[in-house]
Amino acid sequence: MRERGNTAAKDIFEKCVPSFFYRPHQKDCVVLKDQWIRSKYERREFTGESNFFLKTYSADLFEVVLWKKGKDNKQFLKRIFLLSQKDFTLRYFIKEDSKVPKAVISMKDLNAEFQPEKIGHAHGLQISFKEDEHTRNLFVYHEDGQVIVSFFNAIRATRLAYLLKKHPTLQSNHLIPQIQAHCLKEGYMEKTGPTQREAFKKRWFTLFSTNRKLLYFKSPLDATDLGSVFIGSENHGYSVSESCGRNMRSGRWHCGITLETPGRQFVFMCEQEQERKEWMEAFRAIISQPMTPEDYSNEATLTRGK
């Protein structure tokens, strides 16, 4: 009886959910789940009664004022962001009357993901994109949960529009997984250099399953990565195994991981055995997956980590 009631309610309140709109999962942050409920039942965005909100997400221009963390400091300042489906870009301006944007970001490599714990705000959003062969991060938030989630879904709508233009023969449902690169695992590890005689240094690592990329930073809120490592499949020479850090010039941590790639062997150290286990599972999950044609292209162009 309850199941039939839930199905009937879903038919009403989720009747017109656009394909790009993010449907939160149990593990997602509070603001995503809260705004999903409010969009369905309070604002009735998807009942078909009005297309006001749907037009907003897919508008040619979407403007919003957000608090953005400075590139070289911890201070958050107001910035004007302008999202365009006309040329598939995201611009941001320092002042309202600024004629020239501080940055123009292409939708080609843009990724947006909520990171409230990392940013230190319940509505914290991380925007990442490629800049001079490195990954550049912007950390932003808005006090109003509806505003930041609307901006997030507008980015997804613009990303989908870009992908549809890039791949005109593909349907939306085939491109939805490419809208956003999800972080598989994040956290601190220690890392040594290419000869493995260098001292181990503590770094913040981010692993993405979508593009098979491991990024590392000095700290979680760094604007630019220090390096990146492509992680291919097992039948292309990639593997991961445990290693004993006590036989090496390791730092404080001794739960070792060895990542083998065709070009180099990487050695990492975790503080606790549980962390090593989680990283090993994350690496193996990617290595076990076959590579796509786009993966081969990324492997060829990605700058190897140092």
Secondary structure by P-SEA (a helix, b strand, c coil): caaaaaaaaaaacccccccccccccccccaaaaaaaaaacccccccccccaaaaaaaacccccbbbbbbcccccbbbbbbbbbbccccbbbbbcccccccccccccccbbbbbbbcccccccbbbbbbbbcccbbbbbbcccccaaaaaaaaaaaaaaaaaaaaaaccccccccccccccccccbbbbbbbbcccccccbbbbbbbbbcccbbbbbccccccccccbbbbbbccccccbbbbbbccccccccccbbbbbbcccbbbbbbbccaaaaaaaaaaaaaaaaccccaaaaaaaacccccc
